[in-house]
Amino acid sequence: MLSAEPHAVGSRVVVQGKRGPEVATVRGEAGPPDEQARYGAVLRAATPEDLTRWEELYRQGEDLKWLLRARARERGLPVKIVAVEFTLDESLVTVSYSADERIELNSLIGELRAHTRARVNFAAVGPREQAQMIGALGACGRENCSSNHLQEFAPVSIRMARDQQLPLNPEKLSGPCGRLLCCLQYEHGQYLDLLRDLPRKNARVCHEGSGACGKVVKLHPLAGTVDVQTEQGMLGGVPAAELTRAPEAAPGKGRRAEAEA
């Protein structure tokens, strides 16, 4: 039966997850029914007995993780055991692992059978899922979004960083998982809206106030301004409303003008 009572942010609850009942921490208000169906519905507030049992299962999972890592090394299996996690009712134990290629791990089931009667599930995980399970701090100084609240990983591209005028430095744009930061997608839509009101980079424009014409070299979406390189010098922070499109260059001269600029 689903819980109808509200639960405070930070409180511990029992949820019906995809694998079975689990203990979770409330991170925000309940989402729409379709989200609850995808991510797991709250069954009830966690009792002291639930929390004690959950901690015991966590420690048991950690012990099994190190045991399986040792057995995998002994058998020369090219695999990294990332986590071993039980459901609260101990009906299922999930072994999350990372491997560069498809690998058969049934030889490790016997090791688990000696310690638990739970049904065993092997799940291959990628770099982002590993960071989610292990936990880490981001460059912002806060807990990783993947460990804090993200349930699914949306595609992230370098174009998102480019649209937000961020320096294309891989070290600064990558998270602990080595992949592009998930947070690059959060404000991307707003930046696209702002960019629609600005001339494109490298577009030729004229400033109404000074009459100078030149090429757009940098965009400032949040300020609604651009920097324009003219023959007379740089015009910095020019509002887009003060710019007009430059007249088309005469045939045969446009390419030279662009090349010289």
GROMACS elastic network, one bead per residue, 0.5 to 0.9 nm:
[ bonds ]
;  ai    aj funct       b0    kb
    1    43     6  0.62050   500
    1    44     6  0.84895   500
    2    15     6  0.88930   500
    2    16     6  0.89656   500
    2    41     6  0.68232   500
    2    42     6  0.60195   500
    2    44     6  0.70539   500
    3     6     6  0.80874   500
    3    41     6  0.82233   500
    3    42     6  0.57874   500
    3    44     6  0.51236   500
    3    45     6  0.80394   500
    4    42     6  0.86106   500
    4    43     6  0.86279   500
    4    44     6  0.84792   500
    5    44     6  0.83459   500
    6    29     6  0.84076   500
    6    30     6  0.85416   500
    7    10     6  0.85511   500
    7    11     6  0.66548   500
    7    12     6  0.84648   500
    7    13     6  0.80221   500
    7    26     6  0.71724   500
    7    29     6  0.82395   500
    7    45     6  0.75835   500
    8    11     6  0.55791   500
    8    12     6  0.88047   500
    8    26     6  0.68905   500
    8    27     6  0.86414   500
    8    28     6  0.80893   500
    8    29     6  0.84068   500
    9    12     6  0.87287   500
    9    25     6  0.77125   500
    9    27     6  0.53816   500
    9    28     6  0.56692   500
    9    29     6  0.76399   500
   10    25     6  0.57680   500
   10    26     6  0.51180   500
   10    27     6  0.62099   500
   10    28     6  0.83848   500
   11    24     6  0.84501   500
   11    25     6  0.57279   500
   11    26     6  0.55704   500
   11    27     6  0.84752   500
   11    45     6  0.79894   500
   11    46     6  0.84550   500
   12    23     6  0.67305   500
   12    24     6  0.56813   500
   12    26     6  0.63479   500
   12    45     6  0.63966   500
   12    46     6  0.55718   500
   12    47     6  0.85705   500
   12    51     6  0.82953   500
   13    22     6  0.83374   500
   13    23     6  0.56581   500
   13    24     6  0.54375   500
   13    25     6  0.62610   500
   13    26     6  0.71181   500
   13    42     6  0.67356   500
   13    43     6  0.74646   500
   13    44     6  0.58469   500
   13    47     6  0.82173   500
   14    21     6  0.65286   500
   14    22     6  0.55748   500
   14    24     6  0.61692   500
   14    25     6  0.87360   500
   14    41     6  0.86927   500
   14    42     6  0.60231   500
   14    43     6  0.55837   500
   14    44     6  0.54827   500
   14    45     6  0.60085   500
   14    46     6  0.53811   500
   14    47     6  0.87600   500
   14    50     6  0.81214   500
   14    88     6  0.85805   500
   15    20     6  0.81295   500
   15    21     6  0.55729   500
   15    22     6  0.54411   500
   15    23     6  0.62097   500
   15    24     6  0.66612   500
   15    40     6  0.59367   500
   15    41     6  0.54379   500
   15    43     6  0.52233   500
   15    44     6  0.72667   500
   15    45     6  0.89016   500
   16    19     6  0.78750   500
   16    20     6  0.55133   500
   16    22     6  0.64781   500
   16    23     6  0.89110   500
   16    39     6  0.85997   500
   16    40     6  0.50761   500
   16    41     6  0.54607   500
   16    42     6  0.64573   500
   16    43     6  0.65350   500
   17    20     6  0.50434   500
   17    21     6  0.57644   500
   17    22     6  0.63902   500
   17    38     6  0.86176   500
   17    39     6  0.65297   500
   17    41     6  0.71378   500
   17    42     6  0.88748   500
   17    87     6  0.88746   500
   18    21     6  0.83232   500
   18    38     6  0.80287   500
   18    39     6  0.72952   500
   18    40     6  0.66267   500
   19    22     6  0.82675   500
   19    87     6  0.69100   500
   19    92     6  0.72964   500
   19    93     6  0.89233   500
   19    94     6  0.84750   500
   20    87     6  0.58013   500
   20    88     6  0.75488   500
   20    89     6  0.78829   500
   20    91     6  0.80099   500
   20    92     6  0.77030   500
   21    43     6  0.85531   500
   21    87     6  0.56974   500
   21    88     6  0.54060   500
   21    89     6  0.67043   500
   22    54     6  0.81001   500
   22    86     6  0.82733   500
   22    87     6  0.54850   500
   22    88     6  0.51228   500
   22    89     6  0.82334   500
   23    46     6  0.70173   500
   23    50     6  0.76722   500
   23    51     6  0.75392   500
   23    54     6  0.69376   500
   23    87     6  0.85251   500
   23    88     6  0.70895   500
   24    42     6  0.89572   500
   24    46     6  0.86289   500
   26    29     6  0.79243   500
   26    30     6  0.89029   500
   27   148     6  0.76464   500
   27   149     6  0.66577   500
   28    31     6  0.86022   500
   28   149     6  0.87669   500
   30    33     6  0.86397   500
   30    35     6  0.86217   500
   30    36     6  0.76337   500
   31    34     6  0.79862   500
   31    35     6  0.58469   500
   31    36     6  0.64727   500
   32    35     6  0.54851   500
   32    36     6  0.65493   500
   32    37     6  0.88782   500
   33    36     6  0.50572   500
   33    37     6  0.61722   500
   33    38     6  0.87090   500
   33    41     6  0.87355   500
   34    37     6  0.50621   500
   34    38     6  0.63407   500
   34    39     6  0.87451   500
   35    38     6  0.50397   500
   35    39     6  0.59983   500
   35    40     6  0.79050   500
   35    41     6  0.87591   500
   36    39     6  0.52471   500
   36    40     6  0.51302   500
   36    41     6  0.50316   500
   36    42     6  0.82085   500
   37    40     6  0.56258   500
   37    41     6  0.64846   500
   38    41     6  0.85176   500
   39   151     6  0.70302   500
   42    45     6  0.80161   500
   43    46     6  0.89906   500
   44    47     6  0.87333   500
   46    49     6  0.79560   500
   46    50     6  0.56815   500
   46    51     6  0.66125   500
   47    50     6  0.50066   500
   47    51     6  0.63931   500
   47    52     6  0.86692   500
   48    51     6  0.51465   500
   48    52     6  0.61626   500
   48    53     6  0.85784   500
   49    52     6  0.51162   500
   49    53     6  0.60807   500
   49    54     6  0.84371   500
   50    53     6  0.51897   500
   50    54     6  0.59604   500
   50    55     6  0.85828   500
   50    88     6  0.77808   500
   51    55     6  0.61425   500
   51    56     6  0.85978   500
   52    55     6  0.52453   500
   52    56     6  0.63240   500
   52    57     6  0.87656   500
   53    56     6  0.50368   500
   53    57     6  0.62110   500
   53    58     6  0.85861   500
   53    88     6  0.74586   500
   54    57     6  0.51097   500
   54    58     6  0.61224   500
   54    59     6  0.87206   500
   54    86     6  0.85870   500
   54    87     6  0.85150   500
   54    88     6  0.62959   500
   55    59     6  0.62895   500
   55    60     6  0.85847   500
   56    59     6  0.52414   500
   56    60     6  0.61790   500
   56    61     6  0.85881   500
   57    61     6  0.60179   500
   57    62     6  0.85820   500
   57    85     6  0.76729   500
   57    86     6  0.62812   500
   57    87     6  0.82576   500
   57    88     6  0.76897   500
   57    90     6  0.80580   500
   58    61     6  0.50382   500
   58    62     6  0.62489   500
   58    63     6  0.87338   500
   58    84     6  0.83295   500
   58    85     6  0.68402   500
   58    86     6  0.73875   500
   59    62     6  0.50323   500
   59    63     6  0.62614   500
   59    64     6  0.86486   500
   60    63     6  0.51590   500
   60    64     6  0.62505   500
   60    65     6  0.85915   500
   60    84     6  0.85481   500
   60    85     6  0.86668   500
   60    86     6  0.86800   500
   61    64     6  0.50895   500
   61    65     6  0.60495   500
   61    66     6  0.88142   500
   61    83     6  0.74071   500
   61    85     6  0.55081   500
   61    86     6  0.69006   500
   61    93     6  0.83917   500
   62    66     6  0.65064   500
   62    67     6  0.86745   500
   62    83     6  0.73106   500
   62    84     6  0.65600   500
   62    85     6  0.82413   500
   63    66     6  0.54618   500
   63    67     6  0.62829   500
   63    68     6  0.87574   500
   63    84     6  0.87175   500
   64    68     6  0.60050   500
   64    69     6  0.84358   500
   64    83     6  0.88507   500
   64    84     6  0.67242   500
   64   111     6  0.86514   500
   64   112     6  0.74762   500
   64   115     6  0.83678   500
   65    68     6  0.52696   500
   65    69     6  0.61819   500
   65    70     6  0.87154   500
   65    81     6  0.64459   500
   65    82     6  0.74048   500
   65    83     6  0.60149   500
   65    84     6  0.55466   500
   65    95     6  0.80629   500
   66    69     6  0.50201   500
   66    70     6  0.62453   500
   66    71     6  0.86907   500
   66    81     6  0.81372   500
   67    70     6  0.52189   500
   67    71     6  0.62981   500
   67    72     6  0.86393   500
   67   111     6  0.82271   500
   68    71     6  0.50020   500
   68    72     6  0.59593   500
   68    73     6  0.85392   500
   68    81     6  0.70174   500
   68   108     6  0.70115   500
   68   111     6  0.74602   500
   68   112     6  0.83586   500
   69    72     6  0.51326   500
   69    73     6  0.62981   500
   69    74     6  0.87046   500
   69    79     6  0.83503   500
   69    80     6  0.69639   500
   69    81     6  0.58868   500
   69    82     6  0.89536   500
   70    73     6  0.52197   500
   70    74     6  0.62712   500
   70    75     6  0.87725   500
   71    74     6  0.50121   500
   71    75     6  0.62332   500
   71    76     6  0.85464   500
   71    77     6  0.85857   500
   71   108     6  0.76077   500
   71   111     6  0.84280   500
   72    75     6  0.52018   500
   72    76     6  0.60420   500
   72    77     6  0.50629   500
   72    78     6  0.76218   500
   72    79     6  0.71224   500
   72    80     6  0.82724   500
   72    81     6  0.85102   500
   72   105     6  0.88979   500
   72   108     6  0.78058   500
   73    76     6  0.50283   500
   73    77     6  0.61366   500
   73    78     6  0.79052   500
   73    79     6  0.84858   500
   74    77     6  0.78401   500
   76    79     6  0.87466   500
   77    80     6  0.87519   500
   77   103     6  0.81744   500
   77   104     6  0.88805   500
   77   105     6  0.83728   500
   78    99     6  0.65685   500
   78   100     6  0.79030   500
   78   101     6  0.86143   500
   78   103     6  0.80035   500
   79    97     6  0.67642   500
   79    98     6  0.58716   500
   79   100     6  0.78007   500
   79   101     6  0.89563   500
   79   103     6  0.78941   500
   80    96     6  0.87387   500
   80    97     6  0.55185   500
   80    98     6  0.51444   500
   80    99     6  0.64473   500
   81    84     6  0.78789   500
   81    95     6  0.72105   500
   81    96     6  0.62302   500
   81    98     6  0.65821   500
   81    99     6  0.89564   500
   82    95     6  0.76319   500
   82    96     6  0.54349   500
   82    97     6  0.50520   500
   82    98     6  0.68689   500
   82   125     6  0.83888   500
   82   130     6  0.66987   500
   82   133     6  0.78691   500
   82   134     6  0.80510   500
   83    94     6  0.79439   500
   83    95     6  0.59333   500
   83    96     6  0.51716   500
   83    97     6  0.70515   500
   83   130     6  0.85724   500
   83   133     6  0.73445   500
   83   134     6  0.83245   500
   84    93     6  0.67763   500
   84    94     6  0.56678   500
   84    96     6  0.63186   500
   84    97     6  0.89429   500
   85    92     6  0.83387   500
   85    93     6  0.55159   500
   85    94     6  0.52387   500
   85    95     6  0.66378   500
   85    96     6  0.81756   500
   86    89     6  0.79815   500
   86    90     6  0.56730   500
   86    91     6  0.76285   500
   86    92     6  0.58352   500
   86    94     6  0.64225   500
   86   118     6  0.82495   500
   87    90     6  0.50374   500
   87    91     6  0.63781   500
   87    92     6  0.57031   500
   87    93     6  0.65984   500
   87    94     6  0.84531   500
   88    91     6  0.78258   500
   88    92     6  0.87391   500
   89    92     6  0.79175   500
   90    93     6  0.70144   500
   90   116     6  0.84792   500
   90   117     6  0.82809   500
   90   118     6  0.59067   500
   90   119     6  0.85670   500
   91   117     6  0.78179   500
   91   119     6  0.61097   500
   91   120     6  0.89433   500
   92   117     6  0.86359   500
   92   120     6  0.60220   500
   92   121     6  0.72577   500
   93   116     6  0.86026   500
   93   118     6  0.58923   500
   93   119     6  0.60852   500
   93   120     6  0.51256   500
   93   121     6  0.62268   500
   93   122     6  0.86369   500
   94   119     6  0.84133   500
   94   120     6  0.60136   500
   94   122     6  0.58248   500
   94   123     6  0.68593   500
   95   120     6  0.74224   500
   95   121     6  0.61159   500
   95   123     6  0.60738   500
   95   124     6  0.84647   500
   96   121     6  0.84144   500
   96   122     6  0.60081   500
   96   124     6  0.57616   500
   96   125     6  0.63255   500
   96   130     6  0.86575   500
   97   122     6  0.73856   500
   97   123     6  0.62719   500
   97   124     6  0.50544   500
   97   125     6  0.59593   500
   97   126     6  0.86265   500
   97   130     6  0.86467   500
   98   101     6  0.88822   500
   98   123     6  0.86265   500
   98   124     6  0.56760   500
   98   125     6  0.56294   500
   98   126     6  0.66313   500
   98   127     6  0.82635   500
   98   130     6  0.82756   500
   99   102     6  0.69914   500
   99   103     6  0.72808   500
   99   124     6  0.75091   500
   99   125     6  0.84756   500
   99   126     6  0.88292   500
  100   103     6  0.86864   500
  104   107     6  0.76891   500
  105   108     6  0.57152   500
  105   109     6  0.74716   500
  105   122     6  0.78923   500
  106   109     6  0.53592   500
  106   110     6  0.79785   500
  106   122     6  0.89679   500
  107   110     6  0.65519   500
  107   111     6  0.81357   500
  108   111     6  0.54072   500
  108   112     6  0.68450   500
  108   113     6  0.89968   500
  109   112     6  0.51559   500
  109   113     6  0.62005   500
  109   114     6  0.88837   500
  109   120     6  0.73376   500
  110   113     6  0.50152   500
  110   114     6  0.65315   500
  111   114     6  0.55741   500
  111   115     6  0.72851   500
  112   115     6  0.54067   500
  112   116     6  0.60930   500
  112   117     6  0.81535   500
  112   118     6  0.87096   500
  112   120     6  0.79960   500
  113   116     6  0.53053   500
  113   117     6  0.60295   500
  113   118     6  0.79815   500
  113   120     6  0.87853   500
  114   117     6  0.81002   500
  116   119     6  0.85280   500
  117   120     6  0.86845   500
  125   128     6  0.79712   500
  125   129     6  0.57144   500
  125   130     6  0.65983   500
  126   129     6  0.54094   500
  126   130     6  0.62860   500
  126   131     6  0.88815   500
  126   177     6  0.89222   500
  127   130     6  0.50798   500
  127   131     6  0.63551   500
  127   132     6  0.86789   500
  127   176     6  0.88335   500
  127   177     6  0.51571   500
  127   178     6  0.72828   500
  127   179     6  0.75011   500
  128   131     6  0.51580   500
  128   132     6  0.61988   500
  128   133     6  0.87654   500
  128   146     6  0.74717   500
  128   153     6  0.79749   500
  128   175     6  0.88628   500
  128   176     6  0.85480   500
  128   177     6  0.54988   500
  128   178     6  0.82800   500
  128   179     6  0.73597   500
  129   133     6  0.62701   500
  129   134     6  0.86405   500
  129   146     6  0.77795   500
  129   153     6  0.88277   500
  129   177     6  0.84525   500
  130   133     6  0.52157   500
  130   134     6  0.60964   500
  130   135     6  0.82738   500
  130   177     6  0.73238   500
  131   134     6  0.51845   500
  131   135     6  0.55595   500
  131   136     6  0.70020   500
  131   144     6  0.81146   500
  131   146     6  0.72063   500
  131   147     6  0.73472   500
  131   175     6  0.88261   500
  131   176     6  0.67367   500
  131   177     6  0.55794   500
  132   135     6  0.54478   500
  132   136     6  0.81033   500
  132   144     6  0.75279   500
  132   145     6  0.81709   500
  132   148     6  0.81795   500
  132   150     6  0.86244   500
  132   177     6  0.88354   500
  133   146     6  0.84547   500
  133   147     6  0.67275   500
  134   147     6  0.79738   500
  135   143     6  0.74023   500
  135   144     6  0.67198   500
  135   146     6  0.80416   500
  135   147     6  0.55860   500
  135   148     6  0.85666   500
  136   142     6  0.85515   500
  136   143     6  0.60123   500
  136   144     6  0.57762   500
  136   147     6  0.76882   500
  136   176     6  0.72396   500
  137   140     6  0.77407   500
  137   141     6  0.57970   500
  137   142     6  0.54049   500
  137   144     6  0.53809   500
  137   176     6  0.81686   500
  138   141     6  0.54325   500
  138   142     6  0.56775   500
  138   143     6  0.60325   500
  138   144     6  0.53049   500
  138   145     6  0.81966   500
  138   175     6  0.66801   500
  138   176     6  0.73170   500
  139   142     6  0.75327   500
  139   144     6  0.89515   500
  139   172     6  0.79641   500
  139   175     6  0.77585   500
  140   143     6  0.84918   500
  141   144     6  0.88066   500
  142   145     6  0.83396   500
  143   146     6  0.83755   500
  143   147     6  0.68465   500
  143   148     6  0.62912   500
  144   147     6  0.52868   500
  144   148     6  0.60382   500
  144   149     6  0.85996   500
  144   175     6  0.84327   500
  144   176     6  0.86682   500
  145   149     6  0.57560   500
  145   150     6  0.58436   500
  145   182     6  0.74799   500
  145   183     6  0.77248   500
  146   149     6  0.60794   500
  146   151     6  0.72339   500
  146   152     6  0.83653   500
  146   153     6  0.81310   500
  146   182     6  0.80378   500
  147   150     6  0.68683   500
  147   151     6  0.88223   500
  150   153     6  0.71329   500
  153   156     6  0.86557   500
  153   182     6  0.75562   500
  154   182     6  0.76502   500
  154   185     6  0.81496   500
  155   182     6  0.82648   500
  155   185     6  0.83261   500
  156   159     6  0.83983   500
  156   160     6  0.71630   500
  156   179     6  0.88346   500
  156   180     6  0.64824   500
  156   181     6  0.75263   500
  156   182     6  0.65435   500
  156   183     6  0.87644   500
  156   184     6  0.70129   500
  156   185     6  0.64313   500
  157   160     6  0.56502   500
  157   161     6  0.75260   500
  157   180     6  0.72470   500
  157   184     6  0.83695   500
  157   185     6  0.85371   500
  158   161     6  0.52940   500
  158   162     6  0.64108   500
  158   163     6  0.87628   500
  158   168     6  0.79647   500
  158   173     6  0.87152   500
  158   180     6  0.75661   500
  158   184     6  0.88453   500
  159   163     6  0.60411   500
  159   164     6  0.85915   500
  160   163     6  0.51845   500
  160   164     6  0.63975   500
  160   165     6  0.88402   500
  160   166     6  0.89328   500
  160   184     6  0.62462   500
  160   185     6  0.67034   500
  160   188     6  0.61218   500
  161   164     6  0.51643   500
  161   165     6  0.63886   500
  161   166     6  0.53875   500
  161   167     6  0.76868   500
  161   168     6  0.71116   500
  161   173     6  0.78987   500
  161   184     6  0.64589   500
  161   185     6  0.87197   500
  161   188     6  0.83025   500
  162   165     6  0.50760   500
  162   166     6  0.59230   500
  162   167     6  0.77074   500
  162   168     6  0.71995   500
  163   166     6  0.77104   500
  163   188     6  0.74085   500
  163   191     6  0.68508   500
  163   192     6  0.70991   500
  163   195     6  0.80040   500
  164   184     6  0.85339   500
  164   187     6  0.84412   500
  164   188     6  0.70069   500
  164   191     6  0.62069   500
  164   192     6  0.83698   500
  164   220     6  0.88530   500
  164   221     6  0.77374   500
  165   168     6  0.86496   500
  165   218     6  0.84254   500
  165   219     6  0.72684   500
  165   220     6  0.76348   500
  165   221     6  0.82606   500
  166   169     6  0.83946   500
  166   173     6  0.86901   500
  167   170     6  0.88396   500
  167   172     6  0.83262   500
  167   173     6  0.84323   500
  168   171     6  0.89117   500
  168   172     6  0.80866   500
  168   173     6  0.72671   500
  169   172     6  0.54983   500
  169   173     6  0.61662   500
  169   174     6  0.86341   500
  170   173     6  0.50829   500
  170   174     6  0.58994   500
  170   180     6  0.80078   500
  171   174     6  0.55137   500
  171   175     6  0.81414   500
  171   178     6  0.85226   500
  172   175     6  0.79283   500
  172   181     6  0.88290   500
  173   179     6  0.81885   500
  173   180     6  0.56788   500
  173   181     6  0.58399   500
  173   184     6  0.83446   500
  174   177     6  0.74764   500
  174   178     6  0.54401   500
  174   179     6  0.51692   500
  174   181     6  0.51598   500
  174   182     6  0.88318   500
  175   178     6  0.54227   500
  175   179     6  0.58889   500
  175   180     6  0.62263   500
  175   181     6  0.52281   500
  175   182     6  0.80599   500
  176   179     6  0.76275   500
  176   181     6  0.88531   500
  177   180     6  0.83989   500
  177   181     6  0.88645   500
  178   181     6  0.86283   500
  179   182     6  0.84380   500
  180   183     6  0.86878   500
  180   184     6  0.77456   500
  181   184     6  0.57372   500
  181   185     6  0.83076   500
  182   185     6  0.62142   500
  182   186     6  0.77841   500
  183   186     6  0.52411   500
  183   187     6  0.78582   500
  184   187     6  0.68573   500
  184   188     6  0.66790   500
  185   188     6  0.51093   500
  185   189     6  0.76983   500
  186   189     6  0.75340   500
  186   190     6  0.86672   500
  187   190     6  0.53709   500
  187   191     6  0.63772   500
  187   192     6  0.88113   500
  188   191     6  0.51382   500
  188   192     6  0.62639   500
  188   193     6  0.87933   500
  189   192     6  0.51380   500
  189   193     6  0.64421   500
  189   194     6  0.88518   500
  190   193     6  0.51207   500
  190   194     6  0.63694   500
  190   195     6  0.86925   500
  191   194     6  0.50132   500
  191   195     6  0.60360   500
  191   196     6  0.86934   500
  191   221     6  0.66955   500
  191   222     6  0.78237   500
  192   195     6  0.50602   500
  192   196     6  0.64323   500
  192   221     6  0.88254   500
  193   196     6  0.54531   500
  193   197     6  0.74471   500
  194   197     6  0.56979   500
  194   198     6  0.71857   500
  194   221     6  0.55605   500
  194   222     6  0.71307   500
  194   224     6  0.72834   500
  195   198     6  0.51649   500
  195   199     6  0.77576   500
  195   200     6  0.80455   500
  195   219     6  0.83163   500
  195   220     6  0.87492   500
  195   221     6  0.59137   500
  195   224     6  0.83025   500
  196   199     6  0.77142   500
  196   200     6  0.86967   500
  197   221     6  0.85423   500
  197   224     6  0.75886   500
  197   240     6  0.72875   500
  197   241     6  0.88058   500
  198   201     6  0.88726   500
  198   219     6  0.76035   500
  198   220     6  0.87137   500
  198   221     6  0.74610   500
  198   224     6  0.69479   500
  198   225     6  0.73934   500
  198   226     6  0.76236   500
  198   239     6  0.88340   500
  198   240     6  0.58056   500
  198   241     6  0.87037   500
  199   202     6  0.85869   500
  199   203     6  0.64701   500
  199   204     6  0.86669   500
  199   205     6  0.81302   500
  199   216     6  0.75422   500
  199   219     6  0.83274   500
  199   226     6  0.81311   500
  199   240     6  0.72952   500
  199   243     6  0.85761   500
  199   245     6  0.84444   500
  200   203     6  0.54214   500
  200   204     6  0.88743   500
  200   216     6  0.71835   500
  200   219     6  0.80392   500
  201   204     6  0.87410   500
  201   215     6  0.77834   500
  201   216     6  0.51533   500
  201   217     6  0.57318   500
  201   218     6  0.63523   500
  201   219     6  0.69086   500
  201   226     6  0.87751   500
  202   215     6  0.53276   500
  202   217     6  0.58592   500
  202   218     6  0.84081   500
  202   258     6  0.89414   500
  203   214     6  0.83204   500
  203   215     6  0.55857   500
  203   216     6  0.54927   500
  203   217     6  0.83560   500
  203   245     6  0.80201   500
  203   246     6  0.84962   500
  204   213     6  0.71103   500
  204   214     6  0.54978   500
  204   216     6  0.64054   500
  204   228     6  0.86786   500
  204   244     6  0.88312   500
  204   245     6  0.63933   500
  204   246     6  0.53989   500
  204   247     6  0.83490   500
  204   248     6  0.88898   500
  205   212     6  0.85352   500
  205   213     6  0.55818   500
  205   214     6  0.57175   500
  205   215     6  0.62498   500
  205   216     6  0.71393   500
  205   228     6  0.79661   500
  205   243     6  0.62134   500
  205   244     6  0.55124   500
  205   247     6  0.81900   500
  206   209     6  0.89528   500
  206   210     6  0.84421   500
  206   211     6  0.61570   500
  206   212     6  0.56158   500
  206   214     6  0.64660   500
  206   215     6  0.86745   500
  206   228     6  0.88817   500
  206   242     6  0.84290   500
  206   243     6  0.55444   500
  206   244     6  0.52710   500
  206   245     6  0.61415   500
  206   246     6  0.53294   500
  206   247     6  0.85863   500
  207   210     6  0.57358   500
  207   211     6  0.51275   500
  207   212     6  0.54815   500
  207   213     6  0.62415   500
  207   214     6  0.85724   500
  207   228     6  0.88717   500
  207   235     6  0.89543   500
  207   238     6  0.81757   500
  207   242     6  0.59486   500
  207   244     6  0.66057   500
  208   211     6  0.52744   500
  208   212     6  0.77772   500
  208   242     6  0.56085   500
  208   243     6  0.59792   500
  208   244     6  0.70716   500
  209   212     6  0.81635   500
  209   242     6  0.71609   500
  209   243     6  0.87170   500
  210   213     6  0.87363   500
  212   230     6  0.65797   500
  212   231     6  0.80273   500
  212   232     6  0.76552   500
  213   228     6  0.81305   500
  213   229     6  0.81661   500
  213   230     6  0.57574   500
  213   231     6  0.77817   500
  213   246     6  0.67199   500
  214   228     6  0.59448   500
  214   229     6  0.52764   500
  214   231     6  0.69355   500
  214   234     6  0.89090   500
  214   246     6  0.79968   500
  214   261     6  0.83740   500
  215   227     6  0.84582   500
  215   228     6  0.54099   500
  215   229     6  0.53067   500
  215   230     6  0.66205   500
  215   258     6  0.86570   500
  215   261     6  0.75544   500
  216   219     6  0.76266   500
  216   226     6  0.67069   500
  216   227     6  0.58686   500
  216   229     6  0.63991   500
  216   230     6  0.89641   500
  217   226     6  0.75533   500
  217   227     6  0.57516   500
  217   228     6  0.57635   500
  217   229     6  0.64976   500
  218   225     6  0.88536   500
  218   226     6  0.56305   500
  218   227     6  0.51067   500
  218   228     6  0.73354   500
  218   236     6  0.89090   500
  219   224     6  0.80544   500
  219   225     6  0.64398   500
  219   227     6  0.65368   500
  219   237     6  0.86794   500
  220   223     6  0.55455   500
  220   224     6  0.58823   500
  220   225     6  0.51826   500
  220   226     6  0.55793   500
  220   227     6  0.81058   500
  220   237     6  0.76933   500
  221   225     6  0.66253   500
  221   226     6  0.80691   500
  222   225     6  0.79897   500
  223   226     6  0.85927   500
  223   237     6  0.82289   500
  223   239     6  0.81023   500
  224   237     6  0.84900   500
  224   238     6  0.83818   500
  224   239     6  0.60149   500
  224   240     6  0.63037   500
  224   241     6  0.87496   500
  225   236     6  0.82864   500
  225   237     6  0.50767   500
  225   238     6  0.50154   500
  225   240     6  0.54476   500
  225   241     6  0.86317   500
  226   235     6  0.84226   500
  226   236     6  0.67076   500
  226   237     6  0.52154   500
  226   238     6  0.52788   500
  226   239     6  0.66220   500
  226   240     6  0.68134   500
  227   234     6  0.70477   500
  227   235     6  0.56377   500
  227   237     6  0.54110   500
  227   238     6  0.61909   500
  228   233     6  0.84918   500
  228   234     6  0.58230   500
  228   235     6  0.50182   500
  228   236     6  0.64035   500
  228   237     6  0.82769   500
  228   238     6  0.75542   500
  229   232     6  0.81302   500
  229   233     6  0.60345   500
  229   235     6  0.62733   500
  229   236     6  0.84354   500
  229   261     6  0.83769   500
  230   233     6  0.51233   500
  230   234     6  0.59176   500
  230   235     6  0.72795   500
  230   261     6  0.86673   500
  231   234     6  0.81952   500
  231   261     6  0.86950   500
  232   235     6  0.89458   500
  235   238     6  0.66091   500
  238   241     6  0.84248   500
  238   242     6  0.70270   500
  238   243     6  0.78181   500
  239   242     6  0.55942   500
  239   243     6  0.72810   500
  240   243     6  0.54267   500
  240   244     6  0.83436   500
  241   244     6  0.80058   500
  243   246     6  0.88638   500
  245   248     6  0.87528   500
  246   249     6  0.85405   500
  248   251     6  0.87339   500
  248   254     6  0.78134   500
  249   252     6  0.81685   500
  249   253     6  0.61889   500
  249   255     6  0.87723   500
  249   257     6  0.82538   500
  250   253     6  0.55747   500
  250   254     6  0.64468   500
  251   254     6  0.65099   500
  251   255     6  0.88313   500
  252   255     6  0.67551   500
  252   256     6  0.76139   500
  253   256     6  0.53739   500
  253   257     6  0.60806   500
  253   258     6  0.86222   500
  254   257     6  0.51531   500
  254   258     6  0.61572   500
  254   259     6  0.85714   500
  255   258     6  0.51209   500
  255   259     6  0.60496   500
  255   260     6  0.85575   500
  256   259     6  0.50095   500
  256   260     6  0.60505   500
  256   261     6  0.84561   500
  257   260     6  0.52252   500
  257   261     6  0.61316   500
  258   261     6  0.50621   500
